[in-house]
Amino acid sequence: MVLYNCGHPKNKVLTPEVVNKESGAFLHRFQWLGDDEIGEIPFVWNFLVGHKKVVEGDEGTFPKAVHYTLGGPWF
């Protein structure tokens, strides 16, 4: 999951031309940004099924968005 701040000045570099020309690595590594400009979200908003655990009684571990890393529930 990725959340973009579309108003951030550094993201203006992501024109259709740049996105179509640059490598997948450039985009996946956010190479147009400095490391200090890349944040994170709490794991419950990108809950990795099979990697994270819900702790019974701890609402801070309950998933809010589920990432099916091992395939969806339809498999």
DOBA-499119 format. One line per field, with one value per residue (C-alpha): residue number from 1; y, z, x. Coordinates in nm, 3 decimals, always signed. Layout:
DOBA-499119
pos: c(NUM,...)
north: c(Y,...)
up: c(Z,...)
east: c(X,...)
This chain:
DOBA-499119
pos: c(1,2,3,4,5,6,7,8,9,10,11,12,13,14,15,16,17,18,19,20,21,22,23,24,25,26,27,28,29,30,31,32,33,34,35,36,37,38,39,40,41,42,43,44,45,46,47,48,49,50,51,52,53,54,55,56,57,58,59,60,61,62,63,64,65,66,67,68,69,70,71,72,73,74,75)
north: c(+0.000,+0.345,+0.679,+0.975,+1.338,+1.465,+1.821,+1.751,+1.950,+1.656,+1.448,+1.699,+1.523,+1.223,+1.333,+1.073,+1.095,+1.021,+0.737,+0.575,+0.623,+0.538,+0.185,-0.006,+0.011,+0.393,+0.395,+0.111,+0.259,+0.614,+0.733,+1.085,+1.130,+1.144,+0.870,+1.129,+1.214,+0.861,+0.786,+0.482,+0.385,+0.163,-0.206,-0.244,-0.037,-0.280,-0.601,-0.876,-1.200,-1.480,-1.238,-1.029,-1.161,-1.032,-1.033,-1.123,-0.835,-0.586,-0.367,-0.204,-0.523,-0.561,-0.515,-0.209,-0.300,-0.652,-0.730,-1.087,-1.170,-1.542,-1.501,-1.382,-1.557,-1.673,-1.926)
up: c(+0.000,-0.082,+0.019,-0.183,-0.080,-0.427,-0.312,-0.211,-0.446,-0.508,-0.650,-0.933,-1.105,-1.165,-1.501,-1.741,-1.937,-1.630,-1.512,-1.858,-1.907,-1.566,-1.447,-1.212,-0.959,-0.972,-0.892,-0.636,-0.450,-0.454,-0.590,-0.658,-0.279,+0.002,+0.264,+0.519,+0.297,+0.302,+0.593,+0.717,+0.825,+1.118,+1.020,+1.084,+0.768,+0.559,+0.754,+0.592,+0.615,+0.727,+0.862,+1.126,+1.415,+1.582,+1.958,+2.120,+2.334,+2.179,+1.941,+1.828,+1.634,+1.458,+1.079,+0.916,+0.563,+0.467,+0.224,+0.100,+0.051,+0.011,-0.232,-0.173,+0.032,-0.297,-0.357)
east: c(+0.000,+0.127,-0.017,+0.104,+0.096,+0.010,+0.074,+0.435,+0.662,+0.897,+0.611,+0.564,+0.856,+0.627,+0.496,+0.353,+0.679,+0.894,+0.670,+0.674,+1.051,+1.201,+1.265,+1.041,+1.323,+1.322,+0.952,+0.946,+1.244,+1.099,+1.433,+1.304,+1.273,+1.525,+1.502,+1.393,+1.094,+0.951,+0.724,+0.543,+0.196,+0.097,+0.107,-0.267,-0.330,-0.120,-0.177,+0.032,-0.166,+0.064,+0.326,+0.149,-0.058,-0.371,-0.328,-0.658,-0.777,-0.531,-0.732,-0.408,-0.329,-0.667,-0.630,-0.786,-0.669,-0.560,-0.276,-0.313,+0.055,-0.016,-0.307,-0.661,-0.929,-1.083,-0.801)
